[in-house]
Amino acid sequence: MSMPTREYVGFIWIEDQPGVRLRIVAESLDEARSRVVEEYGDGHLISIWNEEDASSTR
């Protein structure tokens, strides 16, 4: 049984280019990050998060 999907947002910086805004639907942060690496390749600076997690009280 798969987990529910959530929306993750963030940025990726490739070399000296301006950051590219990301929006990915995935089951987990790890899956979202893996999908970004799959699409853009490895070795880039990636910042990605889920808005609900970011705004929740810790």
PyMOL Python script that loads the backbone (N, CA, C, O; Angstrom):
from pymol import cmd

cmd.read_pdbstr("""\
ATOM      1  N   MET A   1       0.846  -1.181   0.000  1.00  0.00           N
ATOM      2  CA  MET A   1       0.000   0.000   0.000  1.00  0.00           C
ATOM      3  C   MET A   1       0.890   1.242   0.000  1.00  0.00           C
ATOM      4  O   MET A   1       1.799   1.362   0.822  1.00  0.00           O
ATOM      5  N   SER A   2       0.630   2.144  -0.907  1.00  0.00           N
ATOM      6  CA  SER A   2       1.479   3.323  -1.005  1.00  0.00           C
ATOM      7  C   SER A   2       0.997   4.420  -0.055  1.00  0.00           C
ATOM      8  O   SER A   2      -0.164   4.463   0.353  1.00  0.00           O
ATOM      9  N   MET A   3       1.926   5.291   0.274  1.00  0.00           N
ATOM     10  CA  MET A   3       1.627   6.417   1.153  1.00  0.00           C
ATOM     11  C   MET A   3       0.917   7.503   0.340  1.00  0.00           C
ATOM     12  O   MET A   3       1.046   7.545  -0.884  1.00  0.00           O
ATOM     13  N   PRO A   4       0.168   8.380   1.014  1.00  0.00           N
ATOM     14  CA  PRO A   4      -0.440   9.496   0.273  1.00  0.00           C
ATOM     15  C   PRO A   4       0.642  10.430  -0.256  1.00  0.00           C
ATOM     16  O   PRO A   4       1.695  10.591   0.361  1.00  0.00           O
ATOM     17  N   THR A   5       0.372  11.033  -1.390  1.00  0.00           N
ATOM     18  CA  THR A   5       1.351  11.968  -1.951  1.00  0.00           C
ATOM     19  C   THR A   5       1.159  13.347  -1.350  1.00  0.00           C
ATOM     20  O   THR A   5       0.069  13.715  -0.914  1.00  0.00           O
ATOM     21  N   ARG A   6       2.259  14.105  -1.340  1.00  0.00           N
ATOM     22  CA  ARG A   6       2.263  15.464  -0.817  1.00  0.00           C
ATOM     23  C   ARG A   6       3.028  16.337  -1.805  1.00  0.00           C
ATOM     24  O   ARG A   6       3.832  15.845  -2.596  1.00  0.00           O
ATOM     25  N   GLU A   7       2.767  17.622  -1.747  1.00  0.00           N
ATOM     26  CA  GLU A   7       3.472  18.539  -2.626  1.00  0.00           C
ATOM     27  C   GLU A   7       4.730  19.064  -1.925  1.00  0.00           C
ATOM     28  O   GLU A   7       4.677  19.498  -0.774  1.00  0.00           O
ATOM     29  N   TYR A   8       5.836  19.018  -2.624  1.00  0.00           N
ATOM     30  CA  TYR A   8       7.111  19.552  -2.148  1.00  0.00           C
ATOM     31  C   TYR A   8       7.509  20.687  -3.078  1.00  0.00           C
ATOM     32  O   TYR A   8       7.302  20.617  -4.289  1.00  0.00           O
ATOM     33  N   VAL A   9       8.076  21.721  -2.503  1.00  0.00           N
ATOM     34  CA  VAL A   9       8.529  22.873  -3.274  1.00  0.00           C
ATOM     35  C   VAL A   9       9.988  23.147  -2.925  1.00  0.00           C
ATOM     36  O   VAL A   9      10.494  22.667  -1.911  1.00  0.00           O
ATOM     37  N   GLY A  10      10.649  23.912  -3.762  1.00  0.00           N
ATOM     38  CA  GLY A  10      12.031  24.253  -3.474  1.00  0.00           C
ATOM     39  C   GLY A  10      12.716  24.882  -4.661  1.00  0.00           C
ATOM     40  O   GLY A  10      12.077  25.403  -5.576  1.00  0.00           O
ATOM     41  N   PHE A  11      14.048  24.820  -4.623  1.00  0.00           N
ATOM     42  CA  PHE A  11      14.879  25.386  -5.669  1.00  0.00           C
ATOM     43  C   PHE A  11      16.042  24.452  -5.959  1.00  0.00           C
ATOM     44  O   PHE A  11      16.464  23.675  -5.103  1.00  0.00           O
ATOM     45  N   ILE A  12      16.552  24.542  -7.182  1.00  0.00           N
ATOM     46  CA  ILE A  12      17.797  23.879  -7.540  1.00  0.00           C
ATOM     47  C   ILE A  12      18.669  24.914  -8.244  1.00  0.00           C
ATOM     48  O   ILE A  12      18.204  25.672  -9.096  1.00  0.00           O
ATOM     49  N   TRP A  13      19.934  24.924  -7.869  1.00  0.00           N
ATOM     50  CA  TRP A  13      20.901  25.831  -8.489  1.00  0.00           C
ATOM     51  C   TRP A  13      21.885  24.982  -9.284  1.00  0.00           C
ATOM     52  O   TRP A  13      22.561  24.117  -8.729  1.00  0.00           O
ATOM     53  N   ILE A  14      21.961  25.235 -10.586  1.00  0.00           N
ATOM     54  CA  ILE A  14      22.837  24.489 -11.482  1.00  0.00           C
ATOM     55  C   ILE A  14      23.933  25.432 -11.943  1.00  0.00           C
ATOM     56  O   ILE A  14      23.689  26.405 -12.656  1.00  0.00           O
ATOM     57  N   GLU A  15      25.157  25.112 -11.512  1.00  0.00           N
ATOM     58  CA  GLU A  15      26.337  25.937 -11.816  1.00  0.00           C
ATOM     59  C   GLU A  15      26.076  27.388 -11.458  1.00  0.00           C
ATOM     60  O   GLU A  15      25.645  27.668 -10.340  1.00  0.00           O
ATOM     61  N   ASP A  16      26.321  28.317 -12.364  1.00  0.00           N
ATOM     62  CA  ASP A  16      26.166  29.740 -12.071  1.00  0.00           C
ATOM     63  C   ASP A  16      24.807  30.290 -12.493  1.00  0.00           C
ATOM     64  O   ASP A  16      24.607  31.504 -12.501  1.00  0.00           O
ATOM     65  N   GLN A  17      23.882  29.417 -12.840  1.00  0.00           N
ATOM     66  CA  GLN A  17      22.561  29.844 -13.301  1.00  0.00           C
ATOM     67  C   GLN A  17      21.695  30.262 -12.114  1.00  0.00           C
ATOM     68  O   GLN A  17      21.912  29.801 -10.994  1.00  0.00           O
ATOM     69  N   PRO A  18      20.710  31.140 -12.358  1.00  0.00           N
ATOM     70  CA  PRO A  18      19.768  31.483 -11.285  1.00  0.00           C
ATOM     71  C   PRO A  18      19.011  30.226 -10.835  1.00  0.00           C
ATOM     72  O   PRO A  18      18.866  29.275 -11.602  1.00  0.00           O
ATOM     73  N   GLY A  19      18.543  30.233  -9.614  1.00  0.00           N
ATOM     74  CA  GLY A  19      17.812  29.087  -9.083  1.00  0.00           C
ATOM     75  C   GLY A  19      16.540  28.811  -9.869  1.00  0.00           C
ATOM     76  O   GLY A  19      15.854  29.735 -10.307  1.00  0.00           O
ATOM     77  N   VAL A  20      16.237  27.543 -10.042  1.00  0.00           N
ATOM     78  CA  VAL A  20      15.015  27.115 -10.712  1.00  0.00           C
ATOM     79  C   VAL A  20      14.038  26.651  -9.630  1.00  0.00           C
ATOM     80  O   VAL A  20      14.381  25.811  -8.798  1.00  0.00           O
ATOM     81  N   ARG A  21      12.834  27.195  -9.646  1.00  0.00           N
ATOM     82  CA  ARG A  21      11.819  26.820  -8.654  1.00  0.00           C
ATOM     83  C   ARG A  21      11.279  25.436  -8.998  1.00  0.00           C
ATOM     84  O   ARG A  21      11.025  25.125 -10.162  1.00  0.00           O
ATOM     85  N   LEU A  22      11.109  24.609  -7.965  1.00  0.00           N
ATOM     86  CA  LEU A  22      10.633  23.241  -8.133  1.00  0.00           C
ATOM     87  C   LEU A  22       9.271  23.060  -7.484  1.00  0.00           C
ATOM     88  O   LEU A  22       8.960  23.701  -6.481  1.00  0.00           O
ATOM     89  N   ARG A  23       8.465  22.185  -8.061  1.00  0.00           N
ATOM     90  CA  ARG A  23       7.197  21.777  -7.473  1.00  0.00           C
ATOM     91  C   ARG A  23       7.031  20.310  -7.849  1.00  0.00           C
ATOM     92  O   ARG A  23       6.856  19.981  -9.022  1.00  0.00           O
ATOM     93  N   ILE A  24       7.086  19.420  -6.840  1.00  0.00           N
ATOM     94  CA  ILE A  24       7.057  17.980  -7.068  1.00  0.00           C
ATOM     95  C   ILE A  24       6.007  17.349  -6.161  1.00  0.00           C
ATOM     96  O   ILE A  24       5.890  17.721  -4.994  1.00  0.00           O
ATOM     97  N   VAL A  25       5.252  16.410  -6.686  1.00  0.00           N
ATOM     98  CA  VAL A  25       4.316  15.627  -5.882  1.00  0.00           C
ATOM     99  C   VAL A  25       4.961  14.268  -5.659  1.00  0.00           C
ATOM    100  O   VAL A  25       5.291  13.564  -6.613  1.00  0.00           O
ATOM    101  N   ALA A  26       5.139  13.902  -4.389  1.00  0.00           N
ATOM    102  CA  ALA A  26       5.824  12.653  -4.045  1.00  0.00           C
ATOM    103  C   ALA A  26       5.295  12.132  -2.717  1.00  0.00           C
ATOM    104  O   ALA A  26       4.591  12.835  -1.993  1.00  0.00           O
ATOM    105  N   GLU A  27       5.649  10.885  -2.412  1.00  0.00           N
ATOM    106  CA  GLU A  27       5.216  10.271  -1.162  1.00  0.00           C
ATOM    107  C   GLU A  27       6.076  10.678   0.030  1.00  0.00           C
ATOM    108  O   GLU A  27       5.628  10.604   1.174  1.00  0.00           O
ATOM    109  N   SER A  28       7.330  11.114  -0.240  1.00  0.00           N
ATOM    110  CA  SER A  28       8.239  11.477   0.851  1.00  0.00           C
ATOM    111  C   SER A  28       9.265  12.488   0.348  1.00  0.00           C
ATOM    112  O   SER A  28       9.421  12.696  -0.856  1.00  0.00           O
ATOM    113  N   LEU A  29       9.954  13.105   1.291  1.00  0.00           N
ATOM    114  CA  LEU A  29      11.019  14.033   0.941  1.00  0.00           C
ATOM    115  C   LEU A  29      12.125  13.322   0.165  1.00  0.00           C
ATOM    116  O   LEU A  29      12.660  13.865  -0.802  1.00  0.00           O
ATOM    117  N   ASP A  30      12.466  12.104   0.592  1.00  0.00           N
ATOM    118  CA  ASP A  30      13.497  11.335  -0.111  1.00  0.00           C
ATOM    119  C   ASP A  30      13.101  11.066  -1.555  1.00  0.00           C
ATOM    120  O   ASP A  30      13.926  11.190  -2.459  1.00  0.00           O
ATOM    121  N   GLU A  31      11.845  10.700  -1.775  1.00  0.00           N
ATOM    122  CA  GLU A  31      11.384  10.456  -3.149  1.00  0.00           C
ATOM    123  C   GLU A  31      11.421  11.739  -3.966  1.00  0.00           C
ATOM    124  O   GLU A  31      11.832  11.725  -5.126  1.00  0.00           O
ATOM    125  N   ALA A  32      10.993  12.853  -3.368  1.00  0.00           N
ATOM    126  CA  ALA A  32      11.009  14.134  -4.074  1.00  0.00           C
ATOM    127  C   ALA A  32      12.431  14.494  -4.485  1.00  0.00           C
ATOM    128  O   ALA A  32      12.668  14.890  -5.626  1.00  0.00           O
ATOM    129  N   ARG A  33      13.379  14.357  -3.559  1.00  0.00           N
ATOM    130  CA  ARG A  33      14.779  14.667  -3.856  1.00  0.00           C
ATOM    131  C   ARG A  33      15.313  13.742  -4.953  1.00  0.00           C
ATOM    132  O   ARG A  33      16.018  14.194  -5.856  1.00  0.00           O
ATOM    133  N   SER A  34      14.984  12.468  -4.877  1.00  0.00           N
ATOM    134  CA  SER A  34      15.434  11.503  -5.890  1.00  0.00           C
ATOM    135  C   SER A  34      14.905  11.865  -7.271  1.00  0.00           C
ATOM    136  O   SER A  34      15.618  11.740  -8.267  1.00  0.00           O
ATOM    137  N   ARG A  35      13.658  12.312  -7.330  1.00  0.00           N
ATOM    138  CA  ARG A  35      13.072  12.690  -8.617  1.00  0.00           C
ATOM    139  C   ARG A  35      13.741  13.930  -9.195  1.00  0.00           C
ATOM    140  O   ARG A  35      13.908  14.036 -10.410  1.00  0.00           O
ATOM    141  N   VAL A  36      14.128  14.873  -8.330  1.00  0.00           N
ATOM    142  CA  VAL A  36      14.848  16.062  -8.797  1.00  0.00           C
ATOM    143  C   VAL A  36      16.208  15.648  -9.362  1.00  0.00           C
ATOM    144  O   VAL A  36      16.594  16.095 -10.442  1.00  0.00           O
ATOM    145  N   VAL A  37      16.932  14.798  -8.639  1.00  0.00           N
ATOM    146  CA  VAL A  37      18.243  14.326  -9.103  1.00  0.00           C
ATOM    147  C   VAL A  37      18.087  13.559 -10.410  1.00  0.00           C
ATOM    148  O   VAL A  37      18.919  13.694 -11.307  1.00  0.00           O
ATOM    149  N   GLU A  38      17.042  12.762 -10.528  1.00  0.00           N
ATOM    150  CA  GLU A  38      16.780  12.005 -11.751  1.00  0.00           C
ATOM    151  C   GLU A  38      16.578  12.941 -12.941  1.00  0.00           C
ATOM    152  O   GLU A  38      17.055  12.663 -14.041  1.00  0.00           O
ATOM    153  N   GLU A  39      15.871  14.049 -12.721  1.00  0.00           N
ATOM    154  CA  GLU A  39      15.577  14.975 -13.805  1.00  0.00           C
ATOM    155  C   GLU A  39      16.742  15.899 -14.144  1.00  0.00           C
ATOM    156  O   GLU A  39      17.000  16.158 -15.319  1.00  0.00           O
ATOM    157  N   TYR A  40      17.452  16.403 -13.122  1.00  0.00           N
ATOM    158  CA  TYR A  40      18.478  17.418 -13.346  1.00  0.00           C
ATOM    159  C   TYR A  40      19.903  16.897 -13.220  1.00  0.00           C
ATOM    160  O   TYR A  40      20.845  17.599 -13.587  1.00  0.00           O
ATOM    161  N   GLY A  41      20.081  15.692 -12.714  1.00  0.00           N
ATOM    162  CA  GLY A  41      21.414  15.144 -12.508  1.00  0.00           C
ATOM    163  C   GLY A  41      21.907  15.425 -11.094  1.00  0.00           C
ATOM    164  O   GLY A  41      21.338  16.238 -10.365  1.00  0.00           O
ATOM    165  N   ASP A  42      22.972  14.737 -10.731  1.00  0.00           N
ATOM    166  CA  ASP A  42      23.523  14.818  -9.375  1.00  0.00           C
ATOM    167  C   ASP A  42      24.563  15.932  -9.286  1.00  0.00           C
ATOM    168  O   ASP A  42      25.113  16.357 -10.302  1.00  0.00           O
ATOM    169  N   GLY A  43      24.826  16.397  -8.078  1.00  0.00           N
ATOM    170  CA  GLY A  43      25.898  17.361  -7.852  1.00  0.00           C
ATOM    171  C   GLY A  43      25.463  18.808  -7.817  1.00  0.00           C
ATOM    172  O   GLY A  43      26.313  19.698  -7.775  1.00  0.00           O
ATOM    173  N   HIS A  44      24.164  19.075  -7.833  1.00  0.00           N
ATOM    174  CA  HIS A  44      23.659  20.443  -7.781  1.00  0.00           C
ATOM    175  C   HIS A  44      23.155  20.757  -6.376  1.00  0.00           C
ATOM    176  O   HIS A  44      22.804  19.853  -5.618  1.00  0.00           O
ATOM    177  N   LEU A  45      23.121  22.016  -6.042  1.00  0.00           N
ATOM    178  CA  LEU A  45      22.584  22.454  -4.760  1.00  0.00           C
ATOM    179  C   LEU A  45      21.062  22.416  -4.836  1.00  0.00           C
ATOM    180  O   LEU A  45      20.463  23.073  -5.688  1.00  0.00           O
ATOM    181  N   ILE A  46      20.436  21.643  -3.941  1.00  0.00           N
ATOM    182  CA  ILE A  46      18.984  21.472  -3.939  1.00  0.00           C
ATOM    183  C   ILE A  46      18.451  21.835  -2.558  1.00  0.00           C
ATOM    184  O   ILE A  46      18.977  21.389  -1.538  1.00  0.00           O
ATOM    185  N   SER A  47      17.406  22.647  -2.539  1.00  0.00           N
ATOM    186  CA  SER A  47      16.681  22.948  -1.309  1.00  0.00           C
ATOM    187  C   SER A  47      15.225  22.608  -1.581  1.00  0.00           C
ATOM    188  O   SER A  47      14.606  23.186  -2.475  1.00  0.00           O
ATOM    189  N   ILE A  48      14.675  21.670  -0.811  1.00  0.00           N
ATOM    190  CA  ILE A  48      13.309  21.212  -1.056  1.00  0.00           C
ATOM    191  C   ILE A  48      12.616  20.941   0.275  1.00  0.00           C
ATOM    192  O   ILE A  48      13.238  20.452   1.218  1.00  0.00           O
ATOM    193  N   TRP A  49      11.319  21.262   0.347  1.00  0.00           N
ATOM    194  CA  TRP A  49      10.583  21.082   1.591  1.00  0.00           C
ATOM    195  C   TRP A  49       9.092  20.954   1.302  1.00  0.00           C
ATOM    196  O   TRP A  49       8.631  21.252   0.200  1.00  0.00           O
ATOM    197  N   ASN A  50       8.354  20.509   2.300  1.00  0.00           N
ATOM    198  CA  ASN A  50       6.897  20.439   2.246  1.00  0.00           C
ATOM    199  C   ASN A  50       6.375  21.608   3.078  1.00  0.00           C
ATOM    200  O   ASN A  50       6.747  21.756   4.242  1.00  0.00           O
ATOM    201  N   GLU A  51       5.521  22.431   2.492  1.00  0.00           N
ATOM    202  CA  GLU A  51       5.011  23.628   3.178  1.00  0.00           C
ATOM    203  C   GLU A  51       4.302  23.292   4.488  1.00  0.00           C
ATOM    204  O   GLU A  51       4.436  24.026   5.467  1.00  0.00           O
ATOM    205  N   GLU A  52       3.545  22.186   4.519  1.00  0.00           N
ATOM    206  CA  GLU A  52       2.834  21.812   5.745  1.00  0.00           C
ATOM    207  C   GLU A  52       3.829  21.495   6.856  1.00  0.00           C
ATOM    208  O   GLU A  52       3.635  21.910   7.998  1.00  0.00           O
ATOM    209  N   ASP A  53       4.897  20.761   6.530  1.00  0.00           N
ATOM    210  CA  ASP A  53       5.918  20.433   7.523  1.00  0.00           C
ATOM    211  C   ASP A  53       6.647  21.679   7.990  1.00  0.00           C
ATOM    212  O   ASP A  53       6.947  21.820   9.176  1.00  0.00           O
ATOM    213  N   ALA A  54       6.932  22.579   7.067  1.00  0.00           N
ATOM    214  CA  ALA A  54       7.687  23.779   7.396  1.00  0.00           C
ATOM    215  C   ALA A  54       6.913  24.702   8.326  1.00  0.00           C
ATOM    216  O   ALA A  54       7.513  25.422   9.124  1.00  0.00           O
ATOM    217  N   SER A  55       5.590  24.687   8.231  1.00  0.00           N
ATOM    218  CA  SER A  55       4.798  25.600   9.071  1.00  0.00           C
ATOM    219  C   SER A  55       4.268  24.945  10.340  1.00  0.00           C
ATOM    220  O   SER A  55       3.626  25.615  11.149  1.00  0.00           O
ATOM    221  N   SER A  56       4.522  23.649  10.535  1.00  0.00           N
ATOM    222  CA  SER A  56       4.010  22.987  11.732  1.00  0.00           C
ATOM    223  C   SER A  56       4.868  23.308  12.962  1.00  0.00           C
ATOM    224  O   SER A  56       6.065  23.570  12.848  1.00  0.00           O
ATOM    225  N   THR A  57       4.244  23.282  14.114  1.00  0.00           N
ATOM    226  CA  THR A  57       4.936  23.532  15.377  1.00  0.00           C
ATOM    227  C   THR A  57       5.799  22.349  15.728  1.00  0.00           C
ATOM    228  O   THR A  57       5.382  21.199  15.586  1.00  0.00           O
ATOM    229  N   ARG A  58       6.992  22.625  16.183  1.00  0.00           N
ATOM    230  CA  ARG A  58       7.920  21.549  16.572  1.00  0.00           C
ATOM    231  C   ARG A  58       7.998  21.459  18.059  1.00  0.00           C
ATOM    232  O   ARG A  58       8.724  20.618  18.589  1.00  0.00           O
TER     233      ARG A  58
END
""", "prot")
cmd.dss("prot")
cmd.show_as("cartoon", "prot")
cmd.util.cbc("prot")
cmd.orient("prot")
